[in-house]
Structure formats: C-alpha cells, structure tokens
Amino acid sequence: MTLFFSLCCFSISFTPSMMLFRRLVVSDPLRIILFVLGAFFWLLSLLLTSLLWTVSNNLLAIFICSILLQEVARSVYYFLLYKAQSGLTKLVSDGTDISGFRLMFSSRHVLAIVCGLGMGVMASLFLLTNILADYSDDGVVGLPSEIYGNGSTKTVKLRDNDAYFPIYYSLSCSFLTLFNVLWTINLWDGLHKYFHNSIDSTILSIIFILTFIFHGTNSLLCLVTKFTK
C-alpha cells in the first residue's frame, strides 16, 4: 500500500462531509465555531469513555456507556446553545450585529446538521486514521495491527477477502459521518418537542448501526467479495 492509496481512502471517507461543510458551514464564521464545538463535545464523550475503560474491561458495558455518553454530549450541546440564545437576543436587541444569529432560531435543522457534522467528522477521523497510517507505508500487505488492537499477539496475514477492506472501511466511515448528522437532527428535534420516542429511537439506532460498523462489517464484506467474484 502507498500514501496515494491512503489519500484515496480519505477522499472516499470525507468527500460527503466536505461537500456539506462547503455548502453549509464555510461561509459563516458562527457555523464554523459550532462545527468545531461539535467535534469538541464528541472528544469529551470519548474522554469520559476512556476513563470508564480504566475502571472496567467489560467491552459490552463500555460500548453501551460510550453510546450513552455521546448522546449526553449531544444533549448538553443542545441545552448550551438553547441557553445561549437569550444572551444573543439581548445583544441583537441592543443593536449588535451577530453573523448567523438567525440560524439559532429559524433553521434548527441546519444548526443540527452543522453540529452533527463536526461530531461525525471527528468520529470518522478516530476510526480511520490509525489504520490508514499503517497502509500508507510502502510494502505493507494484509490487515494492519491496529485492527486487532495489539500487533504482538496477532499475526497479520494477507487474505483474498482483505483486498478491499480499506475501501469498505472508508465507506463505513463516510456513512458514520452522515449517521452522526442524522442522529443529531433526530435527538435535537426530540429535545425541542419533548418527543421522547424520537430520543429512544435515536439511541437504539446508534446501538444497532455502531454494532454493525465495529463488529459486523468484516463478515458482510467477506460475503460481498465472494458474490462479486
């Protein structure tokens, strides 16, 4: 594998998010700040999850707690913006011009897209960076050691079914970014309307989709490879 191949995989992963960023975020300084804050809140949930990992090694429990912490981070982010509206309203009433202020009121779903995009991009970066870092070296074949978590206990071997793994993995990261946008829209709409069924469906869909991405992707890709030969 080469650096060029890794850059192609990065392009597959982040082209949809870059298009959304260019269309909805880059033209407004306030949206750029909200995008970065979304990435920060996702990192904060990851930090809390890592602290739990030092207490317990139960993978299933940590996995569920990680999802719940992500949703707590989304909820805290929503209420933080909700509280900030009153202060911004006072500034605008005093004659201060704030770029993008109308977004806070008239475009709730656009606001959720911007913030969810920041979370999704950061999640995909953490999911993809270490793997492509191994693939970027010349002469690397098979699956990199980061996939197993500990290269000293597993032997990296080249298999036929592994040939398209980086591309499929990049596609899963691309979908993960878009799913984070969808989850943020759904959760924030539920919080805005106090519609708890929406919140429950968001958490359940996250558990199912992340379980598929982290545990079921490789098996499905093996089946796809067999049927496409």
N, C-alpha and C positions, 0 to 999 in steps of 0.2 A: 504494500500500500504506500501511497505517497501523500505529500502535503496537498497536491492538487485534488486528489480524491477526497480528502478530508474537507477541503473547502467546498467541494460539490455537495457533500453531505450536509454541511452547514447551510448551504443555499437552499437545499430541499427543506430543511427544518424551519428556517426563519423567513423564507420568502413571503408566505401569507401574512405573518406578523409584521414584516417590514412594509407591506402594502397598506395594512391597516394603520401602521404608525405614520406613514407618509400622508395618508388620506385624512386621518382624524386628529393626529397628535402634533405633528411637527410645526404646524402653522400657528399654534397658540402656546405661549410660554406657560400659562397656567396648566394646560393639559400635559405638558412635558413634566412639570413638577408632580402632578398627580400620577403620571406613569411611573416616575422614579419612586414615589411613595408606595405604590402598589408592589414594586419589586422589594422594597424595604420590609413591608409587612409580611411578605412571603418568607423572606430571610429570617424575620423574627420568629415566625412559626417553626421554621427549620431549626433555629437555635434552641427553642423550647423542647422540640422533639429530641434533639441530641442530648439535652440534659436528662430527659426521661430514659434515654438509652443507657446512660451510666448507672441508672437505678435498677433496671430490669432488662434481661436479654430475651424476653418473650417477643418474638418477631410479630406475631399477630396482634398482640396488645399494643405494641409500639406503632404498628401500621394504622390501627383504628384511631389511636390517640393523635397521630400525625394528621390524619384527615380532619378530626375534630378541631385540632389547633389551627389548621388552615381556615376552617370556617369561622372560628372565633376571631382570627385575624381579619377576615373579610368583614365580619360584623362590627368589630371595633373600628375599622377603617370607615365603614358607613356612618356610624354614630359620630365619629370625629368630624367628618365632613358636614353632617347634619347640624352639629353644634357650631361649626364654623360659619354657617350661613347667617346666623344672627349678627355676628360681628361684621361680616362683609356687607350685610344690609345697612348697618349703621354708617359704614364708610361711604357706601354709594349714596345714601340719603344726605350725607354732608357734602356731596359734590365730587368725591374722589372717583376717578375713572379706573375700574379694575378690568383688565383684559380677561375675557372669558367668563365674566361673572354670570351672564345669562345661562351658561351651561349648568350652573348649580341648581337652577330652578326648572327651566323649560326643557332640558334634554337629559333627563335622569338616565336613560338607557345609554346614551352616548358617554355619559360620565362613567357608567359601569363598564362599558367597553374599554375605555381608556385605562381605568384602574385594573381591570381584569387582565388586560393585555400586558401590563407591567408584571403582574404575578406570573402569568403564563410564560413569558419570555425568560424570567429568572428560573422557573422550574425546569424548563427545557434546557437551559444552559447547564444547570447542575446535573441533569440526566445524561447529557451528551458529551460534555467537554472531556472528561477523563478517558472515555472510550476512543474518541477520535484523536486524542493526544497520542495514544499508542499506535493507532493506524497511520498517523502522519509520518512515522519513520520509514525509511526505505527497507524493504525486505521483510516486513512484518506480515506474517500469514496466520490464519486461524483467528480464534477469538482472543482478545486481549485479556490480561489478568484482572483488570478492573471489573469485568463482568462477573467473575467468581468471587470477588471481594478479597481474595488472598491468593496471590500467584504462587506462593510457596507450597501450597497444599494441593493444587490442581495443575495438571499438565495441559498446556494449551496445544490443541491438535487441530489440524486443518481437516474439515469435513465438507462433503459436497453441499450439504444443506446450509453451511455457514457462508457460502459465497456472497449471498445478497443480504446478509444480516445488517451491515452498516446502513444500507439504503432503507430497508424496512424499519430499522431503528430510528432513522432520521424522519421517516414518515410518521412514526408514532409520536415523536417529539413535536412535529408540526400539528398533529391533531390535539396533543396535550395543551398546547398554547391556545388553540381555539376553544377547547373544552373549558379552560380556565375563564375565558371571556364569557362563555355561556353560563357557567356556574355563578359567576359574579352578577350577571344580569338577573338570573333567577332568584338568587338569595337576596339581593338588594330590593328587587321588586316585592318579594315576600315580606321583608322587613318594613318596607314603605307602606304596604297594605295590611300588615299584621296577618298575612295569609300563611298560616303555619304549614299547610300542606305543601306549599311551594318550597319551604325551607327543608322539610323532611325529604321531599323528592330530590332536592339538590344533594343532600348528604348521601342518600342511598345511591344516586347515580355516580357520585365521586368514588364511593367504595367499589362499585362494580367496575368502572372504567379503569381506575388505577390498578385494581387487581388484575385486570386483563393486560394492561400495559406492562406491569412489572413481572407477572408470573405466566401469562398465557400467550404472550406474543411469539416467543420462540417456537412453541409447539404448533401454533397456527401457521407460522411462516414455513415450517417444515412441510406441512400438508400442501400449502400453496406451491412450494417448489416442486413437490412430487407431481402434482396435477398439471403443472405448466411445462414439464419436461416432454 
